[in-house]
Amino acid sequence: MASRSADGLSVRQEKIFDYICAFWRKHGFSPAIRDIQNDLEISSTSVVAYNLKILEERGKIERNDKISRGITVPGLMVETASITAASFTVPLLGVITAGSPLPDPEDVNVSEADRIEVPTELAAAEKLNSVFALRVRGHSMIDALIDDGDIVLLRYQLTADNGQMVAARLLDENAVTLKKFYLENDRVRLQPANVTMEPIYSSPTNVKIEGRVVGVIRSLV
């Protein structure tokens, strides 16, 4: 019979929980299910999901299925925020185009990514959990005061309301673009904030939201 911890967790569940906590402390946001599977050498994502369900039932974690990387650990967010309140950083995961979609977007390993310091006046540390940064290339969001070279802060999430600014992946094109999102009946409109540029129209099945813009750090160059 497999050994259990004092709170009834299996060895695997303890390892997953410890991994989540370590990932949170290092990166400031939670791991994806695929991260857990790969780094702990678990056979499938369904096995990870099963054990996360147990951890949630035992009160060890909380989950928001509507947000990518939506695992939180009660108490750990406060701990992380207090440690980093004076100088909070988020990972810079590459470049996003604000013009035409960027083919073959950069796929940066989070653990190896550069980090961007976020001014405390821009956002409190506890509000930056699950936030990452991308450097903007292009001028299509200029009327939203986002220009070439600026850095946008995005929260990992899979859904968006109409009018919100998002990083949207066009699956067929394997491209990511920064635009305002609108769901219009049987199509998605990705709207630039530049009167000289046309919107992108696509099928809802071809558009995947990868994050919502929550802040901008403007380039001084």
Secondary structure, DSSP 8 states (H G I E B T S, - for coil): ---B-TTS-BHHHHHHHHHHHHHHHHHSS---HHHHHHHTT-S-HHHHHHHHHHHHHTTS-EE-TTSTT-EE-TTHHHHHHHHHTTSEEEEEEEEEESSS-EES-----GGG-EEEEE-TTT--GGGGTTEEEEEEESSTTGGGT--TT-EEEEE--S---TT-EEEEEETTTTEEEEEEEEEETTEEEEE-S-TTS--EEE-GGGEEEEEEEEEEE----
